[in-house]
Amino acid sequence: MGKIEVQALQDISFTIERGEFAALSGPSGSGKSTLLNVIGLIDLPSSGKVMLDEIDVYKNMKPVSGDKIPAKIDRRLTTLRRTHLGFIFQNFNLIPVLNVQENVELPLKLGKSPATENMTKIQMTEWIDYLIERVGLTGWKRHKPSELSGGQRQRVAIARALATKAPVILADEPTANLDSKNGDQILELMKKINGELHTTFVFSTHDAKIVDMSNHVIHLKDGIIET
């Protein structure tokens, strides 16, 4: 920040196991969103190691800081994000000109993951229909985001995050823009998906309900883990 150097995270070390429903909890400015972005390979750490599904992300690569990411590293991170991670953004980030079905299948249009690469076109359509059904939007497949409520948009975002069958779903304050009723429904939906598909969920949140539902909570304060 100008001439002031801010160390967002310090001495962070932990493991999240496959299938966990985990929360990064803490007040604003504690570093939880930065930590989620590091896990999600969006923000690169200036030092340290990130292991994703037993893959050493930066093996044989020197982590970089700043806005400029070398093309070789950028390509590798893009591939890992596409094959191993799904993202649920606070502001949904749906494509406004695409309908529900098109938004959900978009990640598969951009590039299949190892779990979906052998799918036929018919199987892919059936998978997308299944996800839309699981999030309760079968009757809204042809509707665009502007025709949906906030809770419905978040459901589309969840289905889209699951489209590539990514083993890990990262969610940044997923209930922040929802009323309490819709927020509770979204949490129950994600908990159900966690149980049925064994998908690992990692949340950045200060929502007490998410913390209470999580079986692994990492409390952050001033960039460090509180014990």
N, C-alpha and C positions, 0 to 999 in steps of 0.2 A: 504494500500500500504506500506508493511513493517511496520515501526513504525508510519507511518503517517495515521491518520484516516481521511477519506474523507466522508463528509455528502452529499450524492448525491441529496437528496430531503429534503426540510424543510417546515413544515407547509402547506402541500399541501391539499387542500380541494375543491372539485367541484363535480358536478353531470352531467352526460351525459344522456339525455333522449332517450327512445326507438325511433328508426327511424332517429336519427340525423346522419349527415355527419360531423364528428368532427375531428379537427386537433390539435395535440400537436406540437407547433411550437417553434423554437428557434435555436440558433447557436450550433455548436459542443461543447459538454461538458456542455450543459445547463440542462441535466437530462431527456430529452424527451424519449430516448430509455429505460432508467431505469424505468421511469414512465409507459411506455407502457408495460414493462415486469411485473411491479407490478399489473397493471390492468389484464394482461394475466396470472397471478398466476405462473409466471416463477421465478421472483425474489420476495422473501418474505420480507416484511417490518419489521424493528426492533421494530416498534410500530405503533399504529394507527389501522384503520378499513377499510376493503375493502368490499363493498356491490356490489353484482352481481345479477341483476334481483331479488332484494329484499332478497337475501340470504346473511346473514352475514358470509362471508367465514371462518373467524377465531373464530366464536362463540364457547365458551367453550374450545378454544385452545389458548395457548400462542404462538404468532408469534415468529419465531426463526430467527437468523441471522447466516451467515456462510454457508459453502458448504454442511454440513451434515443436511439433512431434515429427521426427524423421519418418520418411515414407515407409521404410521397411517395418518399423515398429508399429506404425499406424495400421498397416495392412494386417499384421498378425493380431493386433488387438481387435480389429473389426471382425476377423474370422472367429476369434474366441467369443466375442460378444454374441455373434450370430448363432453359434453352435451350442453354447453353454449357458447363456443368460437370457432371461426375459425381463422387461422393464415395465413397471406400472408407475406412470408419472403423476404428480400431484394435480397437474392441470390437464390430464387425460392425453393431450397431444394426438388427438384423432385427426385424420385428413378430412377436412370439411366437404370436399367434393365427392368423397367415396361413401357408399352406404355401409351398413353394419357388416355385411358379409365381406365386402371388399376390404374394409379396414382390418378385419380379423385375418384374412388370408394374405395381407400385404407382406408380412415377413417371409412367407414361403415364396412369394413372387420375387423377392429380392435375393433369395438364395436358400436352398434347402439345407437342413442340418443333417448330421449322420442318422438321426432317428427318423427322418422323413424322406431321405434321398431315394429310397426304393418304392415310395408310394406311387401308384398309378394316379392318373387324373381323377378317376372315379373315387379312389380311396381318399385322395386329398379333399375332394368335395364332401365326402361322408365325414371326415375328421373335422372339417370346419363347421359342418352342420351340427355335429355332436357337441362341439365347444359352445356354439351359440345356444343350443338347447340347455346345456349345463348351467349357463349363466342366465337362463330364463328369458331369452330374447327371440325365440323362434318366430313369433309374429311380427318382429321388427327388422327382419333381415334386409329389406329393401329401403329402410329409412336412413336418412343421413343424420349426422350428429346434431344438426340444428333442430331436428324434430324429436330429439330425445331429452329426457330429464337428466339432471346431474348424476343420479344413481345409475341410470341406464348407460350413460357414457362411460362411467367407471367399470361397468360390467363388460362393455365392449373392450375396454383397455385390458381387463383381466384375460378375456378370451384371446386377444391378440398376443399377449405375453406368453400364453401357453401354446400358441400355434406351432412353434418349431419343436415342441416337446423338450424344451430346455430344462435341465435338472434343477436350475436355481432361478427363482423369481425375486427380483429386487423391487421394493415398493417405497417410494418417497412420500411420506405423509398421505397415505391413500384415502383417508377419511376427512382430510382437512377441509375440502370444499363441499362436503355433504352434510345434510341435517342428521340429527341423531338416529332417526329411524332408518334412513338409507345407509348410514355409516354402519349400524349394527348388522344390517342385511349383507353388506359387502364383506364384513369380517366373518360372518357365519359362512358365507360362500367360499371365501379363501381357506377357512379352516377345513371345510368339507373337501375341497380340492386337495389340500395338503394330506388329508387322510386317505382319500380314494386313489390319488395318482402318486403319492409319496413325493410330491414336489417340495423342494426346500424353499421356504419363504424367509426373506430377510427384510425387515422394515426399518426405516428411519422414522421415528415418531416421538411425540410427547403425549400421545393419546393413552390415557390410563387403561382403557378397555383393551387396546392392543397388547399392552404390557401384561395385563392380567391373563390374556389368552395365550401368551407365548410360553413355550417350555424352555426357552433360553433367552435371558435378558442381559444385555451388556450396557451398563450405565456409564455414561460419559460426562465429564465435567472438565472444562478448560482444556480439552484435547487429550485427556488421559482417562483410563478406565478406573472408575471408582470401585474399590473392593469392599 
